[in-house]
Each structure stands twice: as structure tokens, then as C-alpha cells.
Amino acid sequence: MNNLLVLPLLVPLFTSVLLVFMRRSILSQRWLSGASSLAGVAIAVSIVIHVKKDGVQTLYMSGWAPPYGIAFVGDMLAALLVLATTVVGSFIVFFSMGSIGEERESYFYYPLLQFLLVGVNGSFLTGDIFNLFVCFEVMLISSYALIVLGGTRLQLRETLKYVIINVVSSALFVAAVAYLYGVTGALNMADLFLKVAEAGQGGILNVIALLFLIVFSLKAGLLLYFWLPGAYSAPPTAVTALFGALLTKVGVYALVRTFTLVFGGMPEVTHVWIGWMAGATMVLGAFGALAYKDIPRILNYNIVISVGFIAFGLATANRDSLEGVVVYLLHDMIAKALLLLLGGLIIRAAGTGKLSEMGGLMRRNALLGWMFFATILAVAGIPPLSGFAGKLLIVRGGLEGEHYLLTAVSLATSFVVLYSLMRIFMAAFWGDERATASATDTRKAGLLLPTAGLMLIVVAMGFGSEWIYEFASEAGRTLLDPSSYVQAVLKE
């Protein structure tokens, strides 16, 4: 059953290749991409079941045992994130069918989307830090094409900044990997756990750890997020939702995996830096969410706040906070996709993204309005919806770890999230109707059904949080004590 681990990469990879040859048949592209996405969900569910039943799953490529060969590792954290990725990817594929437009569809939109999923799933499942770099690049190459697809002036301007920042971070990434290999002679993450522990994480290894912190912070939007609000405002709604739900979370995952498995030996150095960066990110993200008066910027700064909040859980690094990181990551991937899709529908219905130019949408778009309101409550962490359980665990972990200032900041920014999103709800749905000439009807099922499906998942995750916690607690235990991960990979 270990061969299942490679299927989340192979299925979208082969799908993307086939889709390239279907450029002239948009309908065939839609059907194949949708079927492939649903197959990915089924595979991810199977992986989660096998990990729950049999423990950490491993697959050694070409039969080369680690530390010499590349290993794919499916622990509970990776399995859950792959499941969330395939679910989000599926709903965005179906949303794209009614929103992205045939012109973009004819220029390889679906192959690029599937290829991006290859990179995301590979990043979660790889057990080799250089292969993590490779999977990052696969994901980024696809994102470069997706963010510019359509060629508007805004897209071209923001793509330039997006590409430059990611090229710089990738150069730093490969340099950090080279330094780490030069010091330890290892690239396999489980082997690195032993080598770093044996050498003692001090001196040059702490410098390398901080270099990795800079790299992954750039990719996640942790403190060094200046590229994110503009870049994520440029592409169509479906692409923005894909980026906001998945790309930043790959950077967050890399931080969590690296600083619990490889560089977990001196939290008084690394985790203190993560904590300060988390606090600054939450505060600056909150200022951004309050300062702007257009929907894309407000939503994108809420992405920044959530990245800082997850990093706060990593900085605390006790049992409650790490379990909370897992629960909140799952929630944030689903809820952010839903929030960004609904935000795009509001802009489409109003014909503008500026709060001062919209109003009265509740009369014609009541379902959209109440779905957005429920999503606001979930994102802000209001019980019993999906955001509450993870936020509670991280806050409780922060109090147990005596991180009182960070805990206060996290709670304060939660109110900012609620307030900033309620501004959108009040401005867009209440008051006098102010539809512009560019407003379009969003009530057709092709757009509302995918968002309704994500909404049901958000509600189910809230009411089923105790059941989700059973899986998340297992992932949290592995993060707190990586010995089971190391033993499964190295067979020791």
C-alpha cells in the first residue's frame, strides 16, 4: 500500500500531460480535470486511512534506501494536508469552469493547475530536503504562468515582483541546502534529525537554521509578506483562491516540518525568532486589513494574519499548540479558499471591489450574503464553526507556554479579522442598491455550487471537530516527538 504515496503526484502529472493535447476541446479539458481531481480526493482519503491504521508510510524511489535515495513519507500531517489540498483543488477546478473564461482555458489553464498540485502534494510528501526544493520549484513554475495568464497590465506588473521575490528565495533555498549538506553530509530529513542532534545544534547550524527561516518566511508570507497583497490581487478569483489556500500553506508546512524535525534542538534561538516574526506579522497584517477599503486587499491581509497566527503556534511548540497548528492549517486551507471565492463573487455581483461603490446586494444575492457571513464567523474562530477548535488549542498552548504577549496579540487580531470582514459584509450587502454597469449575475449554479460545497465542509469541520482532533492529535504527537517518523524512514 506504500505505492499510494506517489499517486498524489502521478495522477495530476499525467492529467496535465494529457490536457496539453486537448487544448482545442475545452469541454474535454473540464471533464478530465474534474475527474482527475475527484480521483485525487479518493487517493488522499485512502492514504489517511492507511496512516491511521498502520502508522507512518514510506516509499523509497528506485529501491534506494535512505539516506542515499529519495524517500516519500506519509505521516498523519502530510496525509491530512494532501487531503485538504485535493479537496480545495477539486472545488476550485469546478468553480473555474464557470468563471475563468474560455480564453484562459484554451491557453493551458487546467494543465497548469494540475501541475501546481503536483508541486504542492510533492512538498507535503517528500522526506528529502533537496526534493522539497524541487517540488517548490514545480509549484512556483506553474504559479508564474497562472498569475500572468490573461496578460492584463495589473497581472504583468505584479507578476514581475512575484517572480523576483521567489527567484531570490529559491536561490537562498538552494544555498541553505548546500550549506546544510556541507556540514552534515545528509539531505534526508530523518537522517538530518540524527546528524544535527549528534553534532549539536549550535554555531554554524544555527546560522543555517536562520537562513532556512528567511527562505520559508518569504515563501509563506511570514513578516516578509510585502509581495503578497498585490500579487494575490492580480489574477482571477479561482487562481487567487488557489494561491491563498495552498501556496502560503506550503511555506508554513516547510517551517513546521523543518523546525520540529531538523532544527528543533535549540528553540531558545530559532523559536524565539519565529515568535517575534509571528507577532509582527499578525500586527502588520491587522493594520493592512484595517487600512484598505477594497475587497482584494482586505482578504489578502487576512491571509497574512493567519500565517502569523500559525507561526505563533509553532513558536510555542508544546502539545496543545502543535495540535492546534494541524487543526488550524486544515481549517485555513478550506476556509481561505471559500472566503476568497466568495469575495470574488461579491466583486462580480457588485461590478467593483471598492467598498464605497457597493451596497444592497442582499436583495438579489441573499444566499451569497449569508454564506459570506457564515464564512466570516468561521475565519474569525467563532464556535461552533471550523476555526474555533484550532484557535482554542493554539491560544491554550500559548498560555501554557507563558507566551502572554503573543497570546494577547493573537486574540486582538482575531477581533480585527472579524471587524475587517464585517466591513465588507455591511458595505456590500446592506444599504441602497448600487450595482454598476459591469455587475454580473452570480446566482447560476456553476458558481454557487462549489462555494456551497466548501461551506458545508467548513460547517462539518466545526461540528465534527472532535473527530478531526483524533487525526490531528496523532499528527501533533509526531511533530512533538519525531522518533516515530525517523524510525519509519530509517527502519531503526
LINBEL-V775509 format. One line per field, one symbol per residue. ss: DSSP state (A for helix, B for strand, O for the rest). phi: phi as a letter, one per 30 degrees, with the letter a starting at -180 (. if undefined). psi: psi as a letter, one per 30 degrees, with the letter a starting at -180 (. if undefined). A space follows every 10 residues. Layout:
BEGIN
ss=???
phi=???
psi=???
END
This chain:
BEGIN
ss=OOOAAAAAAA AAAAAAAAAA OOOOOAAAAA AAAAAAAAAA AAAAAAAAAA AAAAOOBBBB AAAOOOOOOO BBBBOAAAAA AAAAAAAAAA AAAAAAAOOO OAAAAAOOAA AAAAAAAAAA AAAAABOBAA AAAAAAAAAA AAAAAAAAOO OOAAAAAAAA AAAAAAAAAA AAAAAAAAAA AAAAOOOBAA AAAAAAAAAO OOOAAAAAAA AAAAAAAAAA OOOOOOOAAA AAAAOOAAAA AAAAAAAAAA AAAAAAAAAA AAOOOOOOOA AAAAAAAAAA AAAAAAAAAA AOOBAAAAAA AAAAAAAAAA AAAAAAOOAA AAAAAAAAAA AAAAAAAAAA AAAAAAAAAA OOOBAAAOOO AAAOOAAAAA AAAAAAAAAA OOOOOOAAAA AAAAAAAAAA OOOAAAAAAA AAAAAAAAAA AAAAAAAAAO OOOOOOOOOO OOOOAAAAAA AAAAAAAAAA AAAOAAAAAA AAAAAAAAAA OOAAAAAAAA OO
phi=.ddeddddcd ddddddddde dcedcddddd dddddddddd dddddddedd dddcidcbbc diidddddcd ccbcdddddd dddddddded ddedddecbd jdddddcidd eddddddedd ddddcdcbdd dddddededd eddedddcdk idddddddde dddddddddd dddddddddd dddcibbddd ddeddddddi dahddddded ddddeddddd icidcedded ddddddedde dddddcdddd ddedddddcc ccccdbddcd dddddddddd dddddddddd ddbbeedddd ddddeddddd deddddhcdd ddddeddded edddddeddd ddeddddddd iacdddcbli dddcbddddd dddddedddd iddcdddddd dddddddddd dicddddddd ddddddeddd ddedddddcc iddbdcdddb dcddddcddd dddddddedd dddcddddde dddddddddd bdeddddddc hc
psi=ffffffefee efeeeeeefe ggefjeeeee eeeeeeeeee eeeeeeeeee eeefakklkj kggjklgelk kkkiaeeeee eeeeeeeeee eeeeeefgff kfeeefhhee eeeeeeeeee eeeefkgkfe feeeeeeeee eeeeeeffje gleeeeeeee eeeeeeeeee eeeeeeeeee eeefglfkee eeeeeeeefk ilbeeeeeee eeeeefeeef hjehgffeee effelleeee eeeeeeeefe eeeeeeeegf eehgfiffde feeeeeeeee eeeeeeeeef elhkeeeeee ffeeeeeeee eeeeeehaee eeeeeeeeee eeeeeeeeee eeeeeeeeef glfkefgllg ffefheeeef eeeeeeeeef gklglffeee eeeeeeeeee ghieeeeeee eefeeeeeee efeeeeeefl akkhklfgkl kgfkffefee eeeeeeeeee eefgeeeeee eeeeeeeeee jgeeeeeeef h.
END
